[in-house]
Amino acid sequence: MAHLLHVDSSIRGEHSISRRLTARAAARWRAAHPDGTVTYRDLGRQPLPHLDEDGGLARMVPVEQHTPAQRASWKLTERLVDEVKRATTVLLGLPLYNYGVPSSVKTWVDHLIAPGIAYDPQTGAGLLGDREFIVLASRGGGYGPGTPREGWDHAEPWLPHGISRTGLQPRFIAAELTLAPVTPAMAELVPLHEESLAAAERAIDELWVPARAAA
């Protein structure tokens, strides 16, 4: 059965563009998979614990030798990896904060880099690659070729590398210049923002064919 793992990470609540995009995508996915099921995780409102010494050592020490603290960290990692394993589609909202990924997303990725359950430590083969991974990114500015801050987006280039050990391969859909409508100095860029957002929404609408249309 089709199963969606929907992950949000924005800390901007109802003002979040990435949440708006993931909500649109999740609704589209449900329309295409009326019998499908959904797991939702909100990293922005309920962040995961960063890997500390116990969490790090839990990946290096045999499970039977875990201390209680290491065992607790590993159990959480197992739960997070299992959420991905049960999904046929993973949907991640990825805002750009201070030119990088939210720390909550970095923590989520750190938990997923788990030997034996997310990748084979002997061969290096990823164990999570046989599923769709859609990343809906939002950026307050513009960082494309020829812009003043070209190359300052360190989120989209990092994620494929950060998650690569698991076999997951993200497909990005992005909306840029999201701060233009609320930043007077960016007022002239509002049309470009609207164009970027509309393009992202069109791309989302083309991801899955609603069940009725496919019949």
N, C-alpha and C positions, 0 to 999 in steps of 0.2 A: 504494500500500500504506500502511496506517496505520502511523504512526511516533510514538513517545512520546519527548519530551525530559524526563527526570526530573532535577530540580535540587534538591539539599539545601544548606542553609546553616548548620544548627545546629552549635555548638561543644560540645554536651553529650553527644555520643556516644550510647551505649545508653540514656541517661536522657532523651533528647530526645523531646518529644511531637510536634514537627513531623515528625521522621523517622518516628515511629510512624505518623503520619497519611499521609505520602507513600508509605510502604511499603504500607499498606493500599490506597491509591488505585492505585498501580502494579499491585498484584496484581489488583485489580478490572478495571483497563484491559486487562491481559493476558488475563483470562478472557473479556472481551468482544471481544478482537482476537487470537485464537490464532495468526494468521499475521502479526501485527504485529511490528515491531522496536523496540528501545529504545536510546537513548543516555543515559548517566548522567553527570552532572557534580556533583562534591561541592565546593562553595565553602567549606564549613567546614573541610575537611581539606586542600584544595589551592586556596587563594585565588588569585584573579587579581591581576596587578600593577595597582595604581592608575594612573590616567592621570597621567603627569608631563608635563614640558614637551614631550618628544618625542611622547608619545601625543596630547597636545592639538594640537600643530602638524600631526601627520599627518592631521588632519581638515580642516585649513585650506590645506594645500599640495597642489598637484597630485601625483598618485601618481608621475609620472615625475621629480619633483623631490625625492622623499623621500631623506633621509639613511639610512644603514643602520639607525640606531636607530628612526627614524620608520617605516621599512619593516617592521621587526620588530613594532612595536606595531600597525600597520595589518593585518598578516597575522593576528595574534591576533584582532583585531576581526572580520576577514572570517570566521575559523573559527567564532567565537561566533555571528555572525549566520547563518552557514550552518547551524549546529545548529538554530536556530529555524526557518529556512526549510524544512528537511527534515522538521520535525515537523508532524503533524496535531493533536497535543495537546502543550501545554507544561504541566508540573506543577512548581510551585515551593513548597518548604517555607519558611515565613517566620516565624521566631520574632521576638518583640519584645525588643530589647536597649536598655536605657537610653531607653525610650520611642520608639525609632526602629528603622529597618531595620538589620540587620547591615551593617557596612561592606563586606563581601564582596558583598552583594546590590546595594548602591549602585554598586560598581565594575562588576559585571556589567551593570547598566543603563547606566552611562556608556559601556561598550564598545558596547552595542547602539544607542546614538544615533549612528548612522553615516550621513553624507550619501551618497546615491547607491546604497546597498545596503540600508538599513533605512528610509529615507524619501527622497522626491524633494525636493532642495533648491530646485527651481524652484517647484513647486506646494505643497510642504509635505505632500503626501499620504504616509501611512504605507504601507510595503510589506510589513508582517508581519501584517496584521490578519486574514487569512483562515485562522485556526486557533484552536482552543480553548485558553484560558489559565486554568488552575485554580490558585488560590493557597490553600495550606493553612496557616493562621496559628495560632500558639500565643502565649498571653499569660500571664505569671505572675500578673497581677492581673486586676481587672475595671475596665473603662473605659467602660461604657455609660452611658446617661442616668440621672441621679440618683445615681451612684456618687461617692465622694469625689474620684476622679481622672478624672472625666468629661473627655474631650478630650485626655487625656495620651497616647493612642495616636497616634503620628505616623507609623506604618508604613502601615496600611491606607489612610488618606486620601492619603498621598504617592504610593504606587505607581502608581495610575491616571494621575496627572499626570506622574510621572517617565518613564513608559513610553509616554505618549500619542502622542508624535511618530512612533512606529513603527507605530501602528495596533492594537497589542495591547490587548485589553480584558479585564482580570482579573475572574474570578468568585471571591469569597472564601468560604471555609468556615473557621470559627475555633473553637478551644477555649480557654476562658478559665480563670483561677484555677488554672493548672497548678502553682503553687508551694504551693498549699494543703496537699497531702499531706505536704510536707516542711518546712513552716514552722509551728511551734507556735502562733504568734499568729494564724494563719489557719485553725486547726483547725475552727472552726465553719462555714467555707466549703467544706469537703470535699464535702458533698452537692451544692452548687451546681457545683463543679468536675466531679464525676462526671456530673451532668446535662448540662453543657456538652459534655464529651467524648463522651458517648453520642450527643448530637444531631449532633455533627460526624461521628461514625462512620456514623450513619444517612444523613446527607447524602452522604457519600462513596459508600456502597453503592448510592445511587440515581443516581449519575452515568452509569453505563454498564450495559447489560443483558448478562449473560454470554451467550456465543454459543449454548450449549445451550438456555438459556431462550428465546432469540429464535427458535430453529429451529421 
